[in-house]
Amino acid sequence: MSETYQKVAYIGLRNTDGSYLMNVPLYIKVSEVNKNGLTEMQEDLIHRISEIMMKRYEKQINEEFERRKKEKK
């Protein structure tokens, strides 16, 4: 059975001489990957973030409409 790892971030590390090593990939071991190539946790996170962003944009659009209505009066 092969092990599957997925890159989740890039991090910076410090070398023993104190210099920085940038863009080091950070991997996690995953047990299952869905048809989109994501773990269930990643898929859920994407959906939750999308939902939050949609609500935020909806609020901003409504605020802009209200502002424009007030300007017309």
BAMARVO-16416 format. One record per atom (N, C-alpha, C, O): residue in three letters; x, y, z. Coordinates in steps of 0.1 Angstrom, whole numbers, plus 5000, padded with zeros to 4 digits. Atoms other than C-alpha are relative to their C-alpha. Last residue first. Layout:
AlaXYZ...
***
This chain:
Lys501149924993Lys467556144969Lys500350145002Lys499550225008Lys501049955010Lys469855994943Lys498950085007Lys498350165000Glu499449905008Glu472855974967Glu498950064990Glu498950184987Lys500049874992Lys470755784992Lys500650114992Lys500150234994Lys501349964999Lys469955514966Lys499950135008Lys499250225005Arg500549935012Arg473555494957Arg498650055001Arg498350154995Arg499249875001Arg474655424993Arg499550084987Arg499350204988Glu500549904990Glu471955164997Glu500650134999Glu500050234999Phe501349965005Phe473054984965Phe499450105009Phe498850205004Glu499849915012Glu476654994977Glu498750044994Glu498550164991Glu499649874995Glu475654845011Glu500250114989Glu499950224990Asn501249944994Asn473754564993Asn500450145006Asn499650235004Ile500949955011Ile476854494972Ile498850075005Ile498450175000Gln499449885006Gln479054485003Gln499250054988Gln499150174987Lys500149884991Lys476754255021Lys500550124994Lys499950234995Glu501449965000Glu476554014992Glu499750125009Glu499050215005Tyr500249925012Tyr480354024990Tyr498550044998Tyr498250154993Arg499349874999Arg480653925026Arg499750084988Arg499450204989Lys500749924991Lys478053645023Lys500650145001Lys499950245001Met501349975007Met479753504993Met499250095008Met498650195003Met499649895010Met483153525011Met498750044992Met498650164990Ile499749884992Ile481753325041Ile500350124990Ile499850234992Glu501249954995Glu480253065018Glu500250135008Glu499350225006Ser500949955011Ser483353024998Ser498750065005Ser498350175001Ile499449875004Ile485452985030Ile499250074989Ile498950194989Arg500349914989Arg483052705042Arg500650144997Arg499950244999His501449975000His483152525009His499650115010His498950205008Ile500249915012Ile486952545006Ile498550045000Ile498250164997Leu499449874997Leu487252415042Leu499750094988Leu499450214990Asp500849934990Asp484952125035Asp500450145003Asp499650235003Glu501249975007Glu486952025004Glu499050075009Glu498450175005Gln499749895009Gln490152045024Gln498850054992Gln498550164991Met499849884991Met488751825052Met500350134991Met499850234994Glu501349954996Glu487451575026Glu500150135009Glu499350225008Thr500550084989Thr490951545011Thr498650065004Thr498250175000Leu500049944987Leu491351694977Leu499649915011Leu498949815008Gly498650004996Gly492251554943Gly500250065013Gly501350105017Asn499449875004Asn488851644928Asn501550015005Asn502150115002Lys499949985015Lys487751284927Lys500650134996Lys501250144985Asn501350015008Asn488351254965Asn500350024985Asn501550044981Val500149885009Val491751184982Val498749984992Val498649874986Glu500950025012Glu491850935011Glu500050144993Glu499950244999Ser500550145001Ser494350875039Ser499249984987Ser499349874981Val501450015001Val496351195037Val499649854998Val500349774992Lys500350135004Lys499851255050Lys498549995000Lys497850025009Ile500750084990Ile500551625052Ile499749864994Ile499549854982Tyr500950115004Tyr503151815033Tyr499349945012Tyr499849945023Leu500550074988Leu504852155039Leu499049904995Leu498049944989Pro501350065001Pro506852285009Pro499749935013Pro500549855018Val499950144998Val509852505018Val498649945000Val497849985008Asn500950085009Asn509352845002Asn500349855001Asn500449784991Met501449965003Met512153035020Met499449894991Met500049824984Leu500350095012Leu515352905037Leu498550024997Leu497749985005Tyr501350065002Tyr516453185060Tyr499949924988Tyr500549954978Ser500649955013Ser519953255072Ser498649934998Ser498449825004Gly500849884997Gly520853195109Gly499350054988Gly498450134989Asp499249885000Asp523852965102Asp499150135003Asp499750245002Thr499150004988Thr521852655113Thr500850135001Thr501250175012Asn498950095000Asn519252735086Asn500850015013Asn500650115021Arg498849944998Arg515952905094Arg501149895000Arg501049795007Leu499350064989Leu512752785079Leu501350075002Leu501750154993Gly498649955000Gly510152955058Gly500749935012Gly500149925023Ile499649934987Ile506852785050Ile501550044998Ile502250014989Tyr498649975001Tyr504952685019Tyr500450075012Tyr499750165017Ala499549874998Ala501552525024Ala501550014996Ala502149914994Val501149914995Val499252225020Val500550145002Val499750235003Lys499449874997Lys501251984998Lys498950095005Lys497950114998Gln500549895008Gln499551644998Gln500650135006Gln500750155018Tyr499749874993Tyr501051315008Tyr499550114991Tyr499650104979Thr500349885008Thr499850964998Thr500250135009Thr499750135020Glu500449894992Glu501350645012Glu499850124991Glu500550144981Ser499249875001Ser501450344990Ser499450105009Ser498250115011Met500849885000Met500050005000Met500950125000Met501850145008
***
